[in-house]
Amino acid sequence: MLRSLASIALAAGAGYGVARTVMVLRGALPGSARLERPNHRGDTVTLLEGPAYAAGALAGIAAGTDGRVAAAAATATSCAAVLGAVDDLADRGDSKGFRGHLRALSEGRVTTGLLKVAGIGAAGLGASAILLTGGRPPAARASGAVAGAADVLVSGALIAGSANLVNLLDLRPGRALKAGYLAILASGGGLRPAPLVAAAAGAGAAVLPDDLAGRSMLGDCGANALGALLGVHAVLSRTPRSRAVLLAGIVAATAASERISFTRVIESTPVLRELDALGR
């Protein structure tokens, strides 16, 4: 018990410390001007919050976990962050959403967003295989192999889908981070996966003040990293059936986002509107 609590504290502390250090030094870091973008109000903000969050989360993972949990979480989080950063730097502003990426592909163009989706999907699959099979093929018996392979596929899709869904929420100050904290509060799962959410929460606490103040935003790098880490935690803390149900919900929400504005829904729902505005 004490060792588990120490791991949780180490994960949260390392996550906060590293992320906060990057945020404090952001003006002195080389290339920081390339990460300046206009937000929804037209104000200039920095996307360096994303790399800061990802670095903090990875530091928390390293400090609080080991073995397969560390390998899977680091794989999913780092790949999601790097691919998100590539998309942030490309910043062409076109071909948004799955339909936009597919439309571009039909025109002979491969967008960085489509590459990101494919890459995070592969990373999610790799992370789920590490967690559920230790990198080895599923059980030798035919029935066990089929069930095991299906669980790996569902869990990999859950990690990738979570990364994408959190990114869809990063449209207003603090929104994606608040969604992450709500997911953490609802997650449960016991002590084994707890350092993962401690790393996510610690890094989030370090960047949240600047995000809420409209000085910075997660961008694809940070939002994808946060979502991927939460996805790994969900794989660890839920049963195969509940993972499948959660994946179905994520797919439904993602599909709905192609036609429905999350911002419009939030602003027209009093409770969500108040929560969304909290702290700004």
C-alpha positions as CSV (number, residue, x, y, z in Angstrom):
1,M,0.0,0.0,0.0
2,L,2.7,2.5,1.0
3,R,4.7,1.7,-2.1
4,S,1.6,2.3,-4.3
5,L,0.9,5.6,-2.6
6,A,4.6,6.6,-3.1
7,S,4.3,5.7,-6.8
8,I,1.2,7.9,-7.1
9,A,2.9,10.8,-5.4
10,L,6.0,10.5,-7.5
11,A,4.0,10.4,-10.7
12,A,2.0,13.5,-9.8
13,G,5.0,15.4,-8.5
14,A,7.2,14.6,-11.6
15,G,4.3,15.3,-13.9
16,Y,3.7,18.7,-12.3
17,G,7.4,19.6,-11.9
18,V,8.5,18.9,-15.5
19,A,5.4,20.4,-17.1
20,R,5.6,23.6,-15.0
21,T,9.3,24.0,-15.7
22,V,8.7,23.9,-19.4
23,M,5.9,26.5,-19.1
24,V,8.0,28.8,-17.0
25,L,10.9,28.6,-19.5
26,R,8.7,28.8,-22.6
27,G,9.8,32.2,-23.7
28,A,13.5,31.2,-23.6
29,L,13.1,27.9,-25.5
30,P,14.3,27.9,-29.1
31,G,11.6,27.8,-31.8
32,S,8.9,28.9,-29.4
33,A,7.7,31.6,-31.8
34,R,6.8,28.8,-34.3
35,L,4.2,27.6,-31.9
36,E,2.2,30.8,-31.6
37,R,-1.3,30.7,-33.0
38,P,-4.5,32.7,-32.8
39,N,-7.2,31.2,-30.5
40,H,-11.0,31.3,-31.0
41,R,-11.0,35.0,-30.1
42,G,-8.1,35.9,-32.3
43,D,-5.7,36.4,-29.5
44,T,-2.2,35.0,-29.9
45,V,-1.5,32.0,-27.7
46,T,1.3,29.5,-27.5
47,L,1.0,25.8,-28.3
48,L,4.0,25.1,-26.2
49,E,1.6,24.0,-23.5
50,G,1.2,20.7,-25.5
51,P,4.9,19.7,-25.4
52,A,5.0,20.9,-21.7
53,Y,2.0,18.6,-20.9
54,A,3.4,15.7,-22.8
55,A,6.9,16.0,-21.2
56,G,5.3,16.2,-17.7
57,A,3.0,13.2,-18.4
58,L,6.0,11.1,-19.6
59,A,8.0,12.1,-16.6
60,G,5.2,11.1,-14.3
61,I,4.9,7.7,-16.1
62,A,8.6,7.1,-15.7
63,A,8.6,8.1,-12.0
64,G,5.5,6.2,-11.0
65,T,5.2,3.1,-13.1
66,D,7.4,0.3,-14.4
67,G,7.2,-2.9,-16.6
68,R,4.5,-3.3,-19.1
69,V,2.4,-0.4,-17.7
70,A,5.3,2.0,-18.2
71,A,6.1,0.7,-21.7
72,A,2.5,0.8,-22.9
73,A,1.7,4.2,-21.4
74,A,5.0,5.7,-22.7
75,T,4.4,4.3,-26.2
76,A,0.9,5.6,-26.5
77,T,1.5,9.0,-24.9
78,S,4.8,9.8,-26.7
79,C,3.5,8.7,-30.2
80,A,0.3,10.7,-29.7
81,A,2.3,13.8,-28.6
82,V,4.8,13.6,-31.5
83,L,2.2,13.0,-34.2
84,G,0.0,15.8,-32.7
85,A,3.0,18.1,-32.7
86,V,3.6,17.4,-36.4
87,D,0.0,18.3,-37.1
88,D,0.3,21.5,-35.0
89,L,3.4,22.6,-36.9
90,A,1.8,21.8,-40.3
91,D,-1.2,24.0,-39.3
92,R,-2.8,24.3,-42.8
93,G,-6.2,24.7,-41.3
94,D,-8.0,22.6,-44.0
95,S,-9.2,19.1,-44.2
96,K,-10.6,19.0,-40.7
97,G,-12.4,15.9,-39.4
98,F,-12.4,12.4,-40.7
99,R,-14.5,13.4,-43.7
100,G,-12.1,16.2,-44.5
101,H,-9.1,13.9,-44.4
102,L,-10.8,11.3,-46.6
103,R,-11.9,14.0,-49.0
104,A,-8.3,15.1,-49.3
105,L,-7.2,11.5,-49.8
106,S,-9.7,11.1,-52.6
107,E,-8.1,14.1,-54.2
108,G,-4.6,12.5,-54.0
109,R,-3.5,14.5,-50.9
110,V,-2.3,12.8,-47.7
111,T,-2.9,15.2,-44.8
112,T,-0.8,15.3,-41.6
113,G,-4.1,14.8,-39.8
114,L,-4.7,11.5,-41.6
115,L,-1.1,10.4,-40.9
116,K,-1.7,11.3,-37.2
117,V,-4.9,9.2,-37.1
118,A,-3.1,6.2,-38.6
119,G,0.0,6.6,-36.4
120,I,-2.0,7.0,-33.2
121,G,-4.1,4.0,-34.1
122,A,-0.9,1.9,-34.6
123,A,0.5,3.2,-31.3
124,G,-2.7,2.4,-29.5
125,L,-2.7,-1.1,-30.9
126,G,0.9,-1.6,-29.8
127,A,0.2,-0.3,-26.3
128,S,-2.8,-2.6,-25.9
129,A,-0.7,-5.6,-27.1
130,I,1.9,-4.8,-24.5
131,L,-0.6,-4.5,-21.8
132,L,-2.8,-7.5,-22.6
133,T,-0.3,-10.0,-24.1
134,G,3.1,-8.7,-23.0
135,G,4.0,-8.4,-26.7
136,R,3.3,-12.1,-27.2
137,P,0.5,-13.6,-29.3
138,P,-2.8,-14.2,-27.5
139,A,-3.5,-17.6,-25.9
140,A,-2.7,-20.7,-27.9
141,R,-6.2,-22.2,-28.0
142,A,-8.2,-21.1,-31.0
143,S,-11.1,-19.7,-28.9
144,G,-8.8,-17.9,-26.5
145,A,-6.7,-16.5,-29.4
146,V,-9.8,-15.1,-31.1
147,A,-11.1,-13.5,-27.9
148,G,-7.6,-12.2,-27.0
149,A,-7.0,-10.7,-30.4
150,A,-10.4,-9.0,-30.4
151,D,-9.7,-7.5,-27.0
152,V,-6.4,-6.2,-28.2
153,L,-8.1,-4.6,-31.2
154,V,-10.9,-3.1,-29.1
155,S,-8.4,-1.8,-26.5
156,G,-6.1,-0.3,-29.1
157,A,-9.1,1.5,-30.7
158,L,-10.1,2.7,-27.3
159,I,-6.7,4.3,-26.7
160,A,-6.7,5.9,-30.2
161,G,-10.3,7.0,-29.9
162,S,-9.7,8.6,-26.5
163,A,-6.8,10.6,-27.9
164,N,-8.9,11.9,-30.8
165,L,-12.0,12.7,-28.6
166,V,-10.0,14.8,-26.2
167,N,-8.5,16.7,-29.1
168,L,-12.0,17.5,-30.4
169,L,-12.7,19.2,-27.1
170,D,-9.7,21.5,-27.1
171,L,-11.6,24.5,-28.6
172,R,-12.0,26.7,-25.5
173,P,-9.7,27.5,-22.6
174,G,-9.5,24.7,-20.1
175,R,-12.1,22.5,-21.8
176,A,-10.0,19.5,-22.7
177,L,-8.2,19.5,-19.3
178,K,-11.5,19.8,-17.4
179,A,-12.8,16.8,-19.5
180,G,-9.7,14.9,-18.5
181,Y,-10.2,15.6,-14.8
182,L,-13.8,14.5,-15.1
183,A,-12.7,11.3,-16.7
184,I,-10.1,10.8,-14.0
185,L,-12.8,11.2,-11.3
186,A,-15.1,8.8,-13.0
187,S,-12.4,6.2,-13.8
188,G,-11.8,4.3,-10.5
189,G,-9.7,1.2,-11.2
190,G,-7.7,0.7,-8.0
191,L,-4.1,1.3,-7.1
192,R,-2.3,-0.4,-10.0
193,P,-3.2,2.1,-12.7
194,A,-3.5,5.0,-10.4
195,P,0.0,6.4,-11.1
196,L,-1.2,7.0,-14.7
197,V,-4.0,9.3,-13.8
198,A,-1.6,10.9,-11.2
199,A,0.8,11.7,-14.0
200,A,-2.1,13.1,-16.1
201,A,-3.4,15.1,-13.2
202,G,0.0,16.5,-12.1
203,A,0.9,17.6,-15.6
204,G,-2.5,19.1,-16.1
205,A,-2.3,21.1,-12.9
206,A,0.9,22.6,-14.1
207,V,-0.5,23.9,-17.4
208,L,-4.2,24.6,-16.4
209,P,-3.7,28.2,-15.1
210,D,-2.2,29.4,-18.4
211,D,-4.8,27.5,-20.4
212,L,-7.7,29.0,-18.4
213,A,-6.2,32.5,-18.7
214,G,-6.0,32.1,-22.5
215,R,-2.2,32.4,-22.7
216,S,-1.7,28.9,-24.0
217,M,-3.5,25.8,-25.3
218,L,-2.8,22.1,-25.5
219,G,-3.0,21.8,-29.2
220,D,-3.0,18.4,-30.9
221,C,0.2,17.5,-29.1
222,G,-1.1,17.9,-25.6
223,A,-4.7,16.9,-26.2
224,N,-3.7,13.7,-28.0
225,A,-1.2,12.9,-25.3
226,L,-3.8,13.4,-22.5
227,G,-6.4,11.3,-24.3
228,A,-4.0,8.5,-25.1
229,L,-2.9,8.3,-21.5
230,L,-6.5,8.2,-20.3
231,G,-7.1,5.5,-22.8
232,V,-4.3,3.4,-21.4
233,H,-5.7,3.8,-18.0
234,A,-9.1,2.7,-19.2
235,V,-7.6,-0.4,-20.6
236,L,-6.0,-1.2,-17.3
237,S,-9.0,-0.4,-15.1
238,R,-11.9,-1.8,-17.1
239,T,-13.2,-5.3,-18.1
240,P,-13.2,-6.3,-21.7
241,R,-16.9,-5.8,-21.9
242,S,-16.8,-2.3,-20.4
243,R,-14.0,-1.4,-22.7
244,A,-16.1,-2.3,-25.7
245,V,-19.0,-0.2,-24.3
246,L,-16.7,2.7,-23.7
247,L,-15.3,2.4,-27.2
248,A,-18.8,2.4,-28.7
249,G,-19.6,5.6,-26.8
250,I,-16.4,7.3,-28.1
251,V,-17.1,6.2,-31.7
252,A,-20.7,7.6,-31.4
253,A,-19.4,10.9,-30.0
254,T,-16.7,11.2,-32.6
255,A,-19.2,10.5,-35.4
256,A,-21.6,13.1,-33.9
257,S,-18.9,15.7,-34.0
258,E,-18.9,15.6,-37.8
259,R,-22.4,17.0,-37.8
260,I,-22.9,18.6,-34.3
261,S,-20.9,21.4,-32.7
262,F,-19.8,20.4,-29.2
263,T,-19.4,24.1,-28.4
264,R,-23.0,24.8,-29.4
265,V,-24.3,21.9,-27.3
266,I,-22.2,23.0,-24.3
267,E,-23.3,26.7,-24.6
268,S,-27.0,25.7,-24.8
269,T,-26.8,23.4,-21.7
270,P,-26.7,25.5,-18.5
271,V,-24.8,23.0,-16.4
272,L,-22.2,22.3,-19.1
273,R,-22.0,26.0,-19.9
274,E,-21.2,26.9,-16.3
275,L,-18.6,24.1,-16.0
276,D,-17.0,25.1,-19.2
277,A,-16.7,28.7,-18.0
278,L,-15.4,27.8,-14.6
279,G,-12.0,29.4,-13.8
280,R,-11.8,31.6,-16.9
